[in-house]
Amino acid sequence: MKAAKIEYVYLGGYHTEAGLIIRQMRDQGMSATLISGDALVTNEFWSITGDAGEGTLMTFSPDPRKNPVAAPLVKRFRDAGIEPEGYVLYTYAAVQVWKQAAEQAGTVDPAKVTAALHSDTVFDTVLAKLSFDKKGDVSLPGYVFYKWSKGQYDYVK
């Protein structure tokens, strides 16, 4: 890759491997930009890379910690010493949706809860109000690009 002067490397892997790969790339004098997915949306990535992670790009859903609807819950997590990064709030919302669907179904029977999930119900979650289309895809925004810089990641602007 170095000899070919590769400018971008896309890695479909986890933060541990990505961190080591980007460090090795920098140790070898490569300036290629590393691009990856949601597995890099964790502060552990930067703890592995240090400054070698500067400029790394990744894709993930919009950061729910920036959503005003989630602010009270984010505060509760942070007050407990937990940073709700990555999938924490998405998982919380999934449990909220399942709970509401089970309440609507009047049971925890998987078939009946699934039917409630596939109904036209709008579920109230920490992310926002959401529903599912006929294919089962969620009505929330899709993916955005993030960039690591100085130990933090944020949207690419």
NUMAR-399367 format. One line per field, with one value per atom (N, C-alpha, C): z, y negated, x; residue number from 0; atom name. Coordinates in steps of 0.05 Angstrom, whole numbers, plus 5000, padded with zeros to 4 digits. Example, Ala and Ser with C-alpha at 12.3 -4.5 7.8 and 13.67 -1.06 7.14 Angstrom:
residues 2
Z	[5156 5156 5156 5142 5143 5157]
Y	[5114 5090 5066 5045 5021 4999]
X	[5264 5246 5264 5257 5273 5258]
nr	[0 0 0 1 1 1]
atom	[N CA C N CA C]
***
This chain:
residues 157
Z	[5000 5000 5000 5015 5016 4988 4975 4949 4928 4932 4913 4919 4941 4950 4953 4967 4973 4990 4983 4998 5019 5015 5034 5038 5063 5070 5084 5073 5087 5101 5127 5144 5156 5151 5164 5188 5208 5232 5257 5279 5305 5313 5334 5342 5350 5362 5371 5347 5327 5303 5287 5285 5270 5283 5309 5323 5318 5319 5314 5285 5267 5238 5232 5243 5237 5250 5274 5286 5268 5258 5241 5215 5204 5180 5185 5207 5213 5219 5232 5238 5212 5191 5165 5147 5157 5141 5123 5126 5108 5119 5101 5108 5100 5090 5081 5103 5096 5114 5119 5144 5151 5153 5140 5141 5151 5170 5181 5188 5201 5209 5239 5249 5276 5298 5292 5313 5324 5309 5318 5335 5339 5355 5385 5394 5422 5429 5453 5461 5464 5465 5466 5441 5418 5393 5397 5408 5411 5432 5452 5473 5460 5439 5425 5405 5391 5370 5379 5399 5405 5381 5377 5355 5327 5326 5300 5289 5307 5299 5287 5288 5278 5249 5243 5216 5208 5225 5218 5215 5194 5188 5195 5202 5207 5202 5197 5193 5216 5224 5245 5244 5258 5259 5274 5272 5286 5316 5329 5357 5374 5387 5402 5427 5436 5459 5452 5427 5418 5415 5419 5415 5441 5440 5465 5479 5465 5477 5496 5490 5506 5529 5530 5549 5578 5588 5616 5621 5602 5605 5602 5584 5581 5608 5620 5646 5667 5668 5687 5683 5658 5653 5662 5654 5661 5691 5705 5734 5747 5734 5744 5735 5721 5711 5686 5670 5645 5622 5602 5578 5559 5552 5535 5505 5498 5470 5454 5428 5410 5411 5417 5416 5443 5463 5489 5487 5476 5475 5453 5433 5413 5425 5442 5456 5475 5489 5508 5493 5470 5454 5444 5437 5428 5451 5475 5498 5502 5499 5502 5481 5456 5435 5441 5449 5456 5478 5499 5522 5512 5496 5486 5468 5452 5434 5451 5472 5490 5505 5513 5526 5507 5482 5462 5456 5455 5450 5474 5498 5522 5531 5520 5526 5517 5526 5516 5496 5487 5466 5442 5433 5411 5385 5378 5353 5356 5379 5383 5386 5399 5402 5374 5358 5330 5314 5317 5303 5312 5337 5347 5335 5333 5321 5292 5278 5249 5245 5266 5262 5255 5252 5246 5270 5292 5317 5315 5328 5331 5360 5363 5390 5400 5425 5438 5451 5442 5453 5460 5472 5480 5455 5432 5407 5395 5394 5382 5378 5367 5360 5335 5335 5311 5305 5281 5271 5252 5242 5223 5197 5175 5149 5144 5121 5115 5114 5108 5107 5135 5154 5181 5186 5167 5171 5188 5205 5224 5209 5220 5207 5215 5229 5238 5217 5220 5200 5197 5174 5168 5180 5164 5174 5167 5183 5178 5181 5171 5174 5199 5213 5236 5230 5245 5242 5270 5274 5299 5297 5318 5320 5349 5356 5383 5405 5400 5419 5421 5403 5403 5374 5373 5346 5344 5320 5316 5286 5279 5252 5234 5209 5189 5179 5179 5172 5145]
Y	[5024 5000 4975 4976 4953 4948 4969 4966 4956 4964 4956 4928 4916 4890 4888 4909 4911 4886 4873 4849 4856 4877 4884 4914 4922 4950 4954 4970 4976 5003 5002 5026 5032 5056 5066 5082 5070 5085 5070 5079 5068 5048 5032 5010 5020 5043 5053 5058 5072 5078 5052 5036 5011 4993 4991 4975 4984 5010 5021 5017 5020 5017 4988 4969 4941 4933 4944 4938 4950 4974 4986 4971 4961 4945 4920 4907 4882 4888 4910 4918 4924 4932 4938 4913 4891 4866 4863 4879 4876 4854 4838 4817 4822 4846 4853 4849 4841 4837 4863 4871 4895 4888 4904 4901 4927 4926 4950 4944 4963 4961 4956 4964 4957 4969 4988 5000 4981 4959 4939 4917 4919 4898 4906 4905 4911 4897 4886 4872 4891 4917 4937 4936 4928 4926 4907 4883 4862 4871 4886 4895 4914 4927 4945 4930 4911 4897 4873 4859 4833 4815 4799 4780 4793 4819 4833 4835 4832 4834 4808 4787 4761 4763 4753 4753 4778 4799 4823 4816 4828 4824 4849 4845 4868 4861 4881 4876 4888 4875 4884 4867 4876 4860 4834 4814 4789 4794 4778 4781 4774 4793 4786 4770 4768 4751 4722 4715 4687 4681 4700 4697 4686 4662 4650 4669 4686 4705 4724 4730 4749 4736 4709 4695 4705 4708 4717 4745 4763 4790 4789 4773 4770 4760 4741 4730 4752 4769 4791 4810 4817 4835 4822 4797 4783 4780 4774 4771 4797 4820 4846 4854 4836 4842 4858 4858 4874 4855 4857 4841 4857 4848 4864 4862 4870 4869 4892 4891 4913 4922 4947 4958 4957 4944 4944 4933 4909 4898 4911 4922 4937 4962 4975 4999 4992 4970 4961 4956 4943 4938 4965 4984 5010 5024 5021 5033 5017 4991 4975 4983 4987 4995 5023 5042 5069 5067 5052 5049 5038 5017 5006 5025 5040 5060 5082 5091 5112 5101 5076 5065 5063 5055 5054 5082 5102 5129 5142 5131 5142 5168 5173 5198 5195 5213 5214 5237 5248 5269 5257 5269 5257 5252 5269 5265 5241 5237 5215 5188 5189 5165 5157 5177 5172 5159 5169 5157 5128 5122 5094 5077 5088 5073 5067 5085 5081 5065 5056 5040 5012 4995 4967 4950 4963 4949 4931 4908 4890 4893 4901 4906 4882 4876 4853 4863 4854 4863 4840 4847 4828 4815 4828 4817 4797 4804 4788 4806 4796 4813 4828 4855 4870 4891 4901 4922 4939 4959 4978 4979 4980 4982 5011 5016 5043 5064 5055 5073 5077 5061 5063 5044 5026 5006 4983 4973 4952 4925 4908 4882 4860 4867 4847 4841 4819 4812 4834 4835 4856 4849 4854 4851 4824 4817 4793 4800 4782 4786 4771 4784 4773 4772 4754 4752 4750 4766 4764 4741 4724 4702 4696 4696 4689 4705 4730 4748 4748 4733 4732 4738 4747 4750 4733 4723 4706 4708 4698 4698 4685 4695 4682 4659 4635 4611 4602]
X	[5017 5000 5017 5039 5057 5069 5079 5091 5071 5046 5025 5014 5023 5014 4984 4974 4945 4937 4915 4907 4886 4870 4849 4849 4845 4843 4816 4798 4773 4776 4770 4773 4746 4736 4712 4719 4730 4739 4733 4744 4739 4760 4754 4772 4800 4801 4827 4846 4836 4852 4857 4836 4839 4860 4860 4879 4908 4912 4939 4947 4928 4934 4942 4927 4934 4960 4966 4993 5015 5011 5032 5034 5012 5014 5030 5025 5040 5070 5075 5103 5118 5103 5115 5116 5107 5107 5084 5063 5040 5022 5012 4993 4965 4959 4932 4912 4888 4866 4852 4849 4834 4805 4788 4759 4747 4729 4716 4687 4675 4647 4644 4621 4613 4630 4646 4663 4684 4689 4708 4696 4670 4656 4658 4683 4689 4715 4716 4741 4764 4759 4781 4798 4785 4801 4824 4818 4839 4859 4850 4869 4889 4882 4901 4918 4906 4921 4937 4927 4939 4938 4958 4957 4957 4964 4963 4934 4915 4887 4876 4891 4883 4874 4849 4839 4824 4823 4809 4779 4767 4739 4723 4698 4680 4652 4635 4607 4591 4570 4553 4527 4507 4483 4488 4471 4475 4478 4495 4501 4477 4464 4440 4446 4471 4478 4474 4473 4469 4439 4422 4393 4382 4369 4358 4338 4324 4306 4320 4345 4361 4376 4376 4393 4390 4365 4362 4375 4371 4383 4413 4423 4452 4464 4451 4460 4460 4439 4438 4462 4467 4490 4516 4520 4545 4548 4526 4527 4535 4529 4537 4565 4579 4606 4607 4585 4584 4580 4598 4594 4577 4553 4535 4542 4566 4575 4565 4570 4564 4535 4530 4503 4488 4499 4485 4457 4453 4427 4409 4422 4406 4395 4411 4402 4379 4383 4362 4336 4337 4313 4301 4317 4307 4291 4301 4286 4260 4261 4236 4216 4224 4206 4194 4211 4201 4181 4186 4168 4141 4141 4116 4101 4116 4103 4090 4104 4094 4069 4069 4046 4022 4028 4007 3995 4013 4004 3991 3996 3985 3998 4022 4036 4065 4082 4109 4113 4091 4092 4106 4128 4144 4128 4110 4094 4076 4064 4046 4062 4085 4101 4111 4119 4128 4106 4082 4059 4055 4058 4056 4078 4102 4124 4119 4106 4100 4074 4061 4037 4046 4026 4032 4038 4045 4050 4075 4073 4096 4105 4130 4141 4156 4153 4166 4192 4215 4241 4259 4281 4301 4313 4312 4323 4304 4279 4257 4234 4213 4190 4199 4193 4201 4180 4181 4164 4180 4167 4180 4164 4177 4163 4155 4143 4133 4156 4180 4203 4216 4207 4218 4241 4246 4267 4257 4274 4267 4266 4249 4244 4263 4284 4304 4324 4339 4360 4380 4392 4412 4440 4460 4487 4500 4519 4535 4565 4582 4611 4620 4639 4652 4682 4696 4725 4737 4758 4773 4793 4793 4813 4818 4843 4852 4837 4833 4821 4791 4778 4749 4739 4715 4703 4678 4673 4650 4643 4619 4610 4630 4633 4649 4632 4643 4628 4636]
nr	[0 0 0 1 1 1 2 2 2 3 3 3 4 4 4 5 5 5 6 6 6 7 7 7 8 8 8 9 9 9 10 10 10 11 11 11 12 12 12 13 13 13 14 14 14 15 15 15 16 16 16 17 17 17 18 18 18 19 19 19 20 20 20 21 21 21 22 22 22 23 23 23 24 24 24 25 25 25 26 26 26 27 27 27 28 28 28 29 29 29 30 30 30 31 31 31 32 32 32 33 33 33 34 34 34 35 35 35 36 36 36 37 37 37 38 38 38 39 39 39 40 40 40 41 41 41 42 42 42 43 43 43 44 44 44 45 45 45 46 46 46 47 47 47 48 48 48 49 49 49 50 50 50 51 51 51 52 52 52 53 53 53 54 54 54 55 55 55 56 56 56 57 57 57 58 58 58 59 59 59 60 60 60 61 61 61 62 62 62 63 63 63 64 64 64 65 65 65 66 66 66 67 67 67 68 68 68 69 69 69 70 70 70 71 71 71 72 72 72 73 73 73 74 74 74 75 75 75 76 76 76 77 77 77 78 78 78 79 79 79 80 80 80 81 81 81 82 82 82 83 83 83 84 84 84 85 85 85 86 86 86 87 87 87 88 88 88 89 89 89 90 90 90 91 91 91 92 92 92 93 93 93 94 94 94 95 95 95 96 96 96 97 97 97 98 98 98 99 99 99 100 100 100 101 101 101 102 102 102 103 103 103 104 104 104 105 105 105 106 106 106 107 107 107 108 108 108 109 109 109 110 110 110 111 111 111 112 112 112 113 113 113 114 114 114 115 115 115 116 116 116 117 117 117 118 118 118 119 119 119 120 120 120 121 121 121 122 122 122 123 123 123 124 124 124 125 125 125 126 126 126 127 127 127 128 128 128 129 129 129 130 130 130 131 131 131 132 132 132 133 133 133 134 134 134 135 135 135 136 136 136 137 137 137 138 138 138 139 139 139 140 140 140 141 141 141 142 142 142 143 143 143 144 144 144 145 145 145 146 146 146 147 147 147 148 148 148 149 149 149 150 150 150 151 151 151 152 152 152 153 153 153 154 154 154 155 155 155 156 156 156]
atom	[N CA C N CA C N CA C N CA C N CA C N CA C N CA C N CA C N CA C N CA C N CA C N CA C N CA C N CA C N CA C N CA C N CA C N CA C N CA C N CA C N CA C N CA C N CA C N CA C N CA C N CA C N CA C N CA C N CA C N CA C N CA C N CA C N CA C N CA C N CA C N CA C N CA C N CA C N CA C N CA C N CA C N CA C N CA C N CA C N CA C N CA C N CA C N CA C N CA C N CA C N CA C N CA C N CA C N CA C N CA C N CA C N CA C N CA C N CA C N CA C N CA C N CA C N CA C N CA C N CA C N CA C N CA C N CA C N CA C N CA C N CA C N CA C N CA C N CA C N CA C N CA C N CA C N CA C N CA C N CA C N CA C N CA C N CA C N CA C N CA C N CA C N CA C N CA C N CA C N CA C N CA C N CA C N CA C N CA C N CA C N CA C N CA C N CA C N CA C N CA C N CA C N CA C N CA C N CA C N CA C N CA C N CA C N CA C N CA C N CA C N CA C N CA C N CA C N CA C N CA C N CA C N CA C N CA C N CA C N CA C N CA C N CA C N CA C N CA C N CA C N CA C N CA C N CA C N CA C N CA C N CA C N CA C N CA C N CA C N CA C N CA C N CA C N CA C N CA C N CA C N CA C N CA C N CA C N CA C N CA C N CA C N CA C N CA C N CA C N CA C N CA C N CA C N CA C N CA C N CA C N CA C N CA C]
***
